[in-house]
Amino acid sequence: MNETLASRFAALSGLVLAAALALWWLGSARLAIDQGADAARGSADALHAAWLVRALLVPVLALRVGALRGWRDGAASSLAMVVPSWPVLAMAWSASAVPLGQSLLAEGFLVVAAIVLPLLGHGLRRVVPRSELAEPIASALGVALAAALWLGHARWAFSSAL
């Protein structure tokens, strides 16, 4: 896969994720309103689901692309997975009771991870003597980091409702 196609795929993946999130959130809000329930709870759930899904995808993508194509392409691909959801998350946040600080902390975590993890992948490629081994090692480390995040997501400072 060439670089242009890879960056388009990452951007398209971020947009599809944002669209799926918007569809789920708006549908659940509509159902809550029709049933007389609190739509703010569904909005908070949408925020937490978006944080969790993107936090699981970023390590896998960032480390692998950073090892394959370098830091700049890895950071661009990772940010393309994180940033397209921001308009939907802003609307979901405004409809929820989640504190602004909690939202900013979660998004800041994702942005820092999207920038730092490709750098680690790039460093891995430079450290591993055989460059063809860097990709599977980076992929395995990304999956291990995502698994660790999944197992520890209850302890995240910004996921008190999960």
C-alpha positions as CSV (number, residue, x, y, z in Angstrom):
1,M,0.0,0.0,0.0
2,N,1.5,3.3,-1.0
3,E,1.7,6.3,1.3
4,T,-1.2,8.2,-0.3
5,L,-3.5,5.3,-0.1
6,A,-2.5,4.5,3.5
7,S,-3.1,8.1,4.6
8,R,-6.5,8.1,2.8
9,F,-7.4,4.8,4.5
10,A,-6.6,6.3,7.9
11,A,-8.6,9.4,7.2
12,L,-11.5,7.4,5.9
13,S,-11.4,5.1,8.9
14,G,-11.6,8.2,11.2
15,L,-14.6,9.5,9.3
16,V,-16.3,6.1,9.3
17,L,-15.8,5.9,13.1
18,A,-17.2,9.4,13.6
19,A,-20.2,8.6,11.4
20,A,-20.9,5.4,13.3
21,L,-20.6,7.2,16.6
22,A,-22.9,10.0,15.4
23,L,-25.5,7.5,14.2
24,W,-25.4,5.5,17.4
25,W,-25.5,8.6,19.6
26,L,-28.3,10.3,17.7
27,G,-30.4,7.1,17.6
28,S,-30.0,6.5,21.3
29,A,-30.9,10.1,22.1
30,R,-34.0,9.9,19.9
31,L,-35.1,6.7,21.6
32,A,-34.5,8.2,25.1
33,I,-36.5,11.3,24.2
34,D,-39.3,9.2,22.8
35,Q,-39.4,7.1,26.0
36,G,-39.2,10.1,28.3
37,A,-35.7,9.0,29.6
38,D,-32.7,11.2,30.2
39,A,-30.8,11.7,26.9
40,A,-27.7,13.0,28.8
41,R,-26.9,9.5,30.0
42,G,-26.8,8.2,26.4
43,S,-24.6,11.2,25.4
44,A,-22.1,10.4,28.2
45,D,-22.1,6.8,27.1
46,A,-21.3,7.9,23.5
47,L,-18.4,10.0,24.8
48,H,-17.0,7.1,26.8
49,A,-17.4,4.7,24.0
50,A,-15.6,7.0,21.6
51,W,-12.7,7.5,24.0
52,L,-12.4,3.8,24.5
53,V,-12.6,2.8,20.9
54,R,-10.1,5.4,19.7
55,A,-7.8,4.6,22.7
56,L,-7.7,1.0,21.6
57,L,-7.2,1.8,17.9
58,V,-4.4,4.4,18.2
59,P,-1.7,2.2,19.7
60,V,-2.2,-0.5,17.1
61,L,-2.1,2.0,14.2
62,A,0.5,4.4,15.6
63,L,3.2,1.9,16.5
64,R,2.8,-0.1,13.2
65,V,2.8,2.9,10.9
66,G,5.5,4.6,12.8
67,A,7.7,1.5,12.3
68,L,6.8,1.2,8.7
69,R,6.8,4.8,7.4
70,G,8.3,6.9,10.1
71,W,7.1,9.3,12.8
72,R,5.5,11.9,10.6
73,D,3.3,9.5,8.7
74,G,2.5,7.6,11.8
75,A,1.4,10.7,13.6
76,A,-0.6,11.9,10.6
77,S,-2.4,8.5,10.4
78,S,-3.1,8.4,14.2
79,L,-4.4,12.0,14.3
80,A,-6.6,11.1,11.3
81,M,-8.2,8.5,13.5
82,V,-8.7,10.8,16.4
83,V,-9.6,14.2,15.0
84,P,-12.7,13.5,12.8
85,S,-14.7,12.6,15.8
86,W,-14.3,16.0,17.5
87,P,-17.4,17.7,16.1
88,V,-19.6,14.7,17.1
89,L,-18.0,14.6,20.5
90,A,-18.5,18.3,21.0
91,M,-22.2,17.9,20.4
92,A,-22.4,14.8,22.6
93,W,-20.5,16.6,25.3
94,S,-22.9,19.6,25.2
95,A,-25.9,17.2,25.6
96,S,-24.3,15.3,28.5
97,A,-23.4,16.1,32.1
98,V,-19.7,15.1,31.6
99,P,-17.4,17.8,33.0
100,L,-15.4,19.8,30.4
101,G,-12.1,19.0,32.1
102,Q,-12.8,15.2,31.9
103,S,-13.4,15.6,28.1
104,L,-10.4,17.7,27.5
105,L,-8.2,15.2,29.5
106,A,-9.4,12.3,27.5
107,E,-8.9,14.1,24.2
108,G,-5.5,15.3,25.3
109,F,-4.5,11.8,26.2
110,L,-5.5,10.6,22.7
111,V,-3.6,13.4,21.0
112,V,-0.4,12.8,23.0
113,A,-0.7,9.1,22.3
114,A,-1.2,9.8,18.6
115,I,2.0,11.8,18.6
116,V,4.3,9.8,20.9
117,L,3.5,6.3,19.9
118,P,4.6,6.7,16.2
119,L,7.9,8.1,17.6
120,L,8.3,4.8,19.6
121,G,7.5,2.8,16.5
122,H,10.1,4.8,14.5
123,G,12.6,4.2,17.3
124,L,11.8,0.5,17.2
125,R,12.6,0.4,13.5
126,R,16.0,2.0,14.1
127,V,16.8,-0.3,17.1
128,V,15.8,-3.6,15.5
129,P,18.7,-4.8,13.3
130,R,16.5,-6.3,10.7
131,S,14.0,-3.8,9.5
132,E,11.5,-6.5,8.3
133,L,11.1,-7.6,12.0
134,A,10.2,-4.1,13.1
135,E,6.6,-4.3,11.7
136,P,5.5,-7.5,13.5
137,I,7.2,-6.4,16.7
138,A,5.5,-2.9,16.5
139,S,2.1,-4.6,15.8
140,A,2.5,-7.0,18.7
141,L,3.4,-4.1,21.0
142,G,0.4,-2.1,19.8
143,V,-1.9,-5.0,20.4
144,A,-0.4,-5.5,23.9
145,L,-0.8,-1.9,24.7
146,A,-4.4,-1.9,23.5
147,A,-5.0,-5.0,25.7
148,A,-3.5,-3.3,28.7
149,L,-5.7,-0.2,28.1
150,W,-8.7,-2.4,27.8
151,L,-7.9,-4.3,31.0
152,G,-7.2,-1.0,32.9
153,H,-9.9,1.2,31.4
154,A,-11.9,1.2,34.7
155,R,-9.0,3.0,36.4
156,W,-8.8,5.8,33.9
157,A,-9.3,9.1,35.6
158,F,-11.7,10.2,32.8
159,S,-13.8,7.1,32.6
160,S,-15.6,7.1,35.9
161,A,-18.9,6.1,34.2
162,L,-17.6,3.1,32.3
